[in-house]
Amino acid sequence: MLRRALVNTVQEIGEAAARVTDEGRARMPRLPWGKIVAMRHVLVHVYWGVDSDQLWKVVVEDLPVLERELARALDGWPPSERTL
């Protein structure tokens, strides 16, 4: 159940990253946008080939960095431009 939840979570992050505008990406240039989207593609298209250890590493090491970068970017982002 945990593995499935992590796959779905990382997949959703990749889906969202694919929809971030160029302006949005420019506000967070340190994020590896291509790699985030590529991870989504692996999870969707190579599901049975997903390495659980690699997935766990992404969740433990990379997601906290992503969260910090997004929080930092949102601090300077006008509330009127924030959408869900």
N, C-alpha and C positions, 0 to 999 in steps of 0.2 A: 504494500500500500504506500509506503514511504517513497519507494522508487517511482511509482506511478505519479504521485503528487509532485515530486521534484521534476520529473520529465515534463509534466503539464505546466508547472510554474515557469521553468526555463523556456519552454516553447512559447508561452504567452509573452514573456519578456522579448523574445526574438520577434514575435509578430508585431508587438508595439514598436520595437526599434526600427523595423522595416518601414514604418509609417511616419517616423520622425522627419520633419522637413529639413532641408539643407540649412535653413536659419537655426533651427533647433540644434542640429548637429554642430553647427559652428559655435554655439554657446557652450558646448561640451566637447571640445576637440580632443581631449585626452582619452575619450572612450573609444574602444575598438569596434566601431559600428559594424563593419563588415564581418568581424568574427562573431559578434552577437547574433547577427542574422544568419550566418553560416551554421552556427550551433543549432538554431531552430530548424534549418533544413536537414541536418543530420538526424535530429530527433524525430522529425516527421517522416523522412524518406528512408532512413536506415534504422528504424526503431529497434529491430532485433539485434542490430550490430552495435548498439550503444554500449560503451564501456562504463559500467556502474562506478568504477573508481574515478574515472575522468569526470563523470557527472558530479560526483560528490566533491571533487576538487573545485569544480566551477562554483558549486553552491557555497562551499566554505571559504574559498579564497577570493573569488571574483565578484560574487554578488554583494558582499559588504563594500567593496570598492565602488561598484556601480551605484549602490544606494547613497554613498557619501557624495559622489560626483553629481548625482541627480539633485540631492538636497542642496548642495552648493549652488548649482545652476538655478534652482527654483528660488533661492533667497534673493537673487537679483532679477527675477523674471516678473514683469508686471502682472498682477492678478487678473487683469482683463484678458490676457493672452493665454491663460492656463485653461486647457480643456481636457475633458476626460474622453 
